[in-house]
Amino acid sequence: MNHLQRIAQAMPPEMDAVMLTGQANCFYATFFHGEGVAFISRGECFYFTDSRYIEAAQRDIIGATVDMVDRGRNYAALISAALEKTGAKRVGFEDDVMSVAEYRTYAEALRCELLPASELLSGLRGSKDEEEVHRMICAQRIAERALNDILGEIKAGMTEKEVAARLQYLMLHYGAERMSFDPVVASGPNGSMPHAVPTDREIQSGDFVTMDFGCVYQGYCSDMTRTVAVGEIGDEQRRVYEIVLAAQRAGIAAARAGATGAAVDGAARK
């Protein structure tokens, strides 16, 4: 079952179709990177985009009729045609994504009732299928390869920016599409800031270096944080490191099917 079918099957009885205008949910539905609108009913699915993406969309999207907007047919016009073809009268929309201005435009242009559907989509996306898990694992493996390489390269005299740049290059080199977020590289006193921005500070012997980074592989993200020592560290640094390591292991031990996030977090905090 593809995600278009999964969404259609999960729609509540009071909903005839779902209209997706946000990029994240459109990608979830189609596995297609682009800008467009997906319209999903129980009987038929559609994807509408512009001239920049139409060729790739027609090639890559499976299970939906793909059509292109132009000067004479905007998104509202194509959705109206889909409404008429499917007979949908009550259509879900992304109430946590769509702006007020967009909502007003669609509410005025479409002859249907718009119903909030973000909870439907977040519920589906929260449970990953086999393909999604595979992509997430691949994204993590890429980040791990980059970490293994950078561990052999970090040395006193390198700047935080140099380490961050090298991490990004390595992840792209190993197959990433892009970064999950701007990487954090924080050395020495900068390590007290969880979301520190890499600076021109040169790493010193005896520093902790914290790296928070991840990449995107086929639309799915990895995110990892690692703290390493450059040279010899002091007794207090070692004690703090071991406390954090013990907390991490306690959290891992508490993580199992049926456990709540609060329970796992509580085990680490304790």
C-alpha positions as CSV (number, residue, x, y, z in Angstrom):
1,M,0.0,0.0,0.0
2,N,1.5,3.4,-1.0
3,H,1.0,6.5,1.0
4,L,-1.8,7.9,-1.2
5,Q,-3.8,4.7,-0.6
6,R,-2.9,4.8,3.1
7,I,-4.3,8.4,3.4
8,A,-7.4,7.5,1.5
9,Q,-8.0,4.5,3.7
10,A,-7.5,6.4,6.9
11,M,-9.9,9.3,6.1
12,P,-12.8,9.4,8.6
13,P,-16.4,8.8,7.2
14,E,-17.2,12.5,7.3
15,M,-14.4,13.3,4.9
16,D,-14.6,12.7,1.1
17,A,-11.1,13.8,0.2
18,V,-8.0,15.5,1.5
19,M,-6.2,18.4,-0.1
20,L,-2.5,18.8,0.7
21,T,-0.8,22.1,0.1
22,G,2.3,21.9,2.4
23,Q,5.5,20.4,1.0
24,A,6.1,18.0,3.9
25,N,2.7,16.2,3.6
26,C,2.8,16.3,-0.2
27,F,6.2,14.6,-0.1
28,Y,4.8,12.0,2.4
29,A,1.9,11.3,0.1
30,T,3.9,11.0,-3.1
31,F,7.6,10.6,-2.3
32,F,8.1,13.5,-4.8
33,H,10.3,16.5,-4.1
34,G,8.7,19.6,-5.6
35,E,6.1,22.2,-5.1
36,G,2.4,21.4,-5.7
37,V,-0.9,20.3,-4.3
38,A,-2.1,16.7,-3.8
39,F,-5.8,15.9,-3.9
40,I,-6.7,12.5,-2.5
41,S,-10.1,10.8,-2.6
42,R,-11.1,7.2,-1.9
43,G,-11.6,6.7,-5.7
44,E,-8.9,8.8,-7.4
45,C,-5.8,10.8,-6.5
46,F,-4.4,13.9,-8.2
47,Y,-1.1,15.9,-8.0
48,F,-0.9,19.4,-9.5
49,T,2.3,21.3,-10.0
50,D,3.9,23.9,-12.3
51,S,6.1,23.8,-15.3
52,R,9.3,23.5,-13.3
53,Y,8.3,20.1,-11.9
54,I,5.8,18.7,-14.3
55,E,8.2,16.4,-16.2
56,A,9.7,14.9,-13.1
57,A,6.3,14.6,-11.4
58,Q,4.8,12.7,-14.4
59,R,7.9,10.4,-14.3
60,D,8.1,9.7,-10.6
61,I,4.6,9.9,-9.0
62,I,2.8,6.6,-9.0
63,G,-0.9,6.2,-8.2
64,A,-2.1,9.8,-9.0
65,T,-3.1,11.7,-12.1
66,V,-0.6,14.5,-12.6
67,D,-1.6,17.8,-14.2
68,M,0.0,21.2,-14.6
69,V,-1.2,24.7,-13.6
70,D,-0.8,27.5,-16.1
71,R,-2.1,31.1,-16.6
72,G,-5.5,29.9,-17.4
73,R,-5.8,27.2,-14.8
74,N,-4.6,27.8,-11.3
75,Y,-4.6,25.4,-8.4
76,A,-8.1,26.3,-7.3
77,A,-9.4,25.6,-10.9
78,L,-7.7,22.1,-11.0
79,I,-8.9,21.2,-7.5
80,S,-12.4,22.3,-8.6
81,A,-12.2,19.9,-11.5
82,A,-11.1,17.1,-9.2
83,L,-14.1,17.9,-6.9
84,E,-16.5,17.6,-9.8
85,K,-14.9,14.4,-11.0
86,T,-14.9,12.7,-7.6
87,G,-18.1,14.2,-6.2
88,A,-16.3,15.2,-3.0
89,K,-18.2,17.7,-0.9
90,R,-16.2,17.6,2.4
91,V,-12.5,18.0,2.0
92,G,-9.8,17.9,4.6
93,F,-7.1,20.6,4.7
94,E,-3.8,21.1,6.6
95,D,-5.1,23.4,9.3
96,D,-1.6,23.6,11.0
97,V,0.1,24.5,7.7
98,M,-2.3,26.6,5.6
99,S,-2.2,30.4,6.1
100,V,-5.3,32.4,6.8
101,A,-4.9,34.0,3.4
102,E,-4.7,30.6,1.6
103,Y,-7.7,29.3,3.5
104,R,-9.8,32.3,2.4
105,T,-8.7,31.8,-1.2
106,Y,-9.7,28.2,-1.3
107,A,-12.8,28.6,0.8
108,E,-14.1,31.2,-1.7
109,A,-13.0,29.3,-4.8
110,L,-14.0,25.8,-4.0
111,R,-17.6,24.5,-3.8
112,C,-17.0,22.2,-0.8
113,E,-16.8,22.3,3.0
114,L,-13.2,22.4,4.3
115,L,-12.5,20.3,7.4
116,P,-9.3,20.3,9.6
117,A,-7.2,17.2,8.7
118,S,-3.8,17.9,10.2
119,E,-4.4,15.4,13.0
120,L,-5.1,12.7,10.4
121,L,-1.8,13.4,8.6
122,S,0.3,13.7,11.8
123,G,-1.1,10.4,13.0
124,L,-0.2,8.6,9.8
125,R,3.3,10.1,9.6
126,G,4.0,9.3,13.2
127,S,4.0,5.5,12.4
128,K,6.8,4.7,9.9
129,D,6.5,1.9,7.4
130,E,9.3,-0.3,6.2
131,E,10.5,2.0,3.4
132,E,10.5,5.1,5.7
133,V,12.5,3.2,8.4
134,H,15.0,2.1,5.7
135,R,15.5,5.7,4.5
136,M,16.0,6.9,8.1
137,I,18.6,4.2,8.7
138,C,20.4,5.1,5.5
139,A,20.5,8.8,6.6
140,Q,22.0,7.8,9.9
141,R,24.6,5.5,8.4
142,I,25.8,8.4,6.2
143,A,26.2,10.6,9.3
144,E,28.1,7.8,11.1
145,R,30.5,7.5,8.1
146,A,31.1,11.2,8.3
147,L,31.7,11.0,12.0
148,N,34.2,8.2,11.6
149,D,36.2,10.2,9.1
150,I,36.1,13.4,11.1
151,L,37.4,11.7,14.3
152,G,40.6,11.0,12.4
153,E,40.9,14.6,11.3
154,I,40.0,16.8,14.3
155,K,43.1,18.3,15.9
156,A,44.2,21.3,17.9
157,G,44.4,24.4,15.6
158,M,41.3,23.5,13.5
159,T,38.4,26.0,13.8
160,E,34.9,25.0,14.6
161,K,33.9,26.3,11.2
162,E,36.4,24.0,9.5
163,V,35.0,21.0,11.4
164,A,31.5,21.9,10.5
165,A,32.4,22.4,6.8
166,R,34.2,19.1,6.7
167,L,31.2,17.2,8.2
168,Q,28.9,18.7,5.6
169,Y,31.2,17.8,2.8
170,L,31.6,14.2,4.0
171,M,27.8,13.7,4.4
172,L,27.2,15.0,0.8
173,H,30.1,12.8,-0.4
174,Y,28.5,9.7,1.1
175,G,25.1,10.3,-0.5
176,A,23.2,12.9,1.5
177,E,20.8,15.2,-0.4
178,R,21.4,18.0,2.1
179,M,21.8,18.7,5.8
180,S,18.9,18.1,8.2
181,F,19.9,21.4,9.8
182,D,22.9,23.7,10.2
183,P,25.5,21.6,12.1
184,V,26.6,22.6,15.6
185,V,30.3,22.4,16.4
186,A,31.2,23.8,19.8
187,S,34.6,23.5,21.4
188,G,35.8,24.3,24.9
189,P,33.7,26.9,26.6
190,N,31.3,27.1,23.6
191,G,30.1,23.6,24.5
192,S,27.8,25.1,27.2
193,M,25.5,26.3,24.5
194,P,23.3,23.4,23.1
195,H,22.7,25.2,19.8
196,A,26.0,27.0,19.4
197,V,26.9,28.4,16.0
198,P,30.3,27.3,14.7
199,T,32.9,30.1,15.1
200,D,36.5,30.9,14.1
201,R,37.6,29.6,17.6
202,E,40.6,27.3,17.2
203,I,40.2,24.0,19.0
204,Q,42.7,23.6,21.9
205,S,44.4,20.5,23.3
206,G,42.3,19.3,26.3
207,D,39.0,20.6,24.8
208,F,35.7,18.8,24.5
209,V,34.2,19.2,21.0
210,T,30.5,18.7,20.7
211,M,29.1,18.0,17.2
212,D,25.3,18.0,16.5
213,F,24.6,17.1,12.9
214,G,22.5,15.1,10.5
215,C,21.6,14.7,6.9
216,V,18.6,14.0,4.6
217,Y,18.5,10.8,2.5
218,Q,15.6,10.4,0.1
219,G,13.5,12.9,2.1
220,Y,14.2,11.4,5.6
221,C,16.5,12.9,8.3
222,S,19.1,11.7,10.7
223,D,20.2,13.7,13.8
224,M,23.0,12.8,16.1
225,T,25.1,14.5,18.8
226,R,28.6,13.3,19.8
227,T,31.1,14.9,22.2
228,V,34.8,13.9,21.8
229,A,38.0,15.0,23.6
230,V,41.0,16.4,21.8
231,G,44.2,15.5,23.7
232,E,44.1,14.8,27.4
233,I,41.2,15.9,29.5
234,G,41.1,16.8,33.2
235,D,39.5,14.9,36.1
236,E,36.4,17.1,36.3
237,Q,35.8,16.7,32.5
238,R,36.1,13.0,32.8
239,R,33.6,12.8,35.7
240,V,31.0,14.9,33.9
241,Y,31.5,12.9,30.7
242,E,31.0,9.6,32.6
243,I,27.8,11.0,34.3
244,V,26.3,11.9,30.9
245,L,27.3,8.5,29.5
246,A,25.7,6.7,32.4
247,A,22.5,8.7,31.9
248,Q,22.5,7.9,28.2
249,R,22.8,4.2,28.9
250,A,20.0,4.3,31.5
251,G,17.8,5.9,28.9
252,I,18.6,3.3,26.3
253,A,17.9,0.5,28.8
254,A,14.5,2.0,29.5
255,A,13.6,2.4,25.8
256,R,11.4,-0.5,24.8
257,A,8.0,-1.1,23.1
258,G,5.3,0.3,25.2
259,A,7.5,2.7,27.2
260,T,6.5,6.4,27.3
261,G,8.8,9.2,26.3
262,A,8.5,10.4,29.9
263,A,9.7,7.1,31.3
264,V,12.8,7.0,29.1
265,D,13.6,10.6,29.8
266,G,13.0,10.1,33.5
267,A,15.4,7.2,33.6
268,A,18.2,9.3,32.1
269,R,17.5,12.3,34.3
270,K,17.4,10.2,37.5
